[in-house]
Amino acid sequence: MCSSCEMAKEYMKLKKINFEEKNVSSNLEAQIEINKLGFDTTPVILIGKKVIDGFDPPKIDEAINSLNT
């Protein structure tokens, strides 16, 4: 797992955010899914209808907050 993926995973655990992890290294469908979104690197984080490319805590927080409003 890449370091950014690991940091994203730990951040969401710390914030008590439920998430589904998909490993593109071992899951071809997950790889196809991120490719369809226009990405070829990870992490790609989907929160509601927002797509976040890379580990970006402020964007993760913003996306979570937008779900709660």
Summary of the structure (lengths in Angstrom):
residues: 69
radius of gyration: 11.8
end to end distance: 32.9
largest distance: 35.6
contacts: 146
relative contact order: 0.18
helix: 46%
strand: 12%
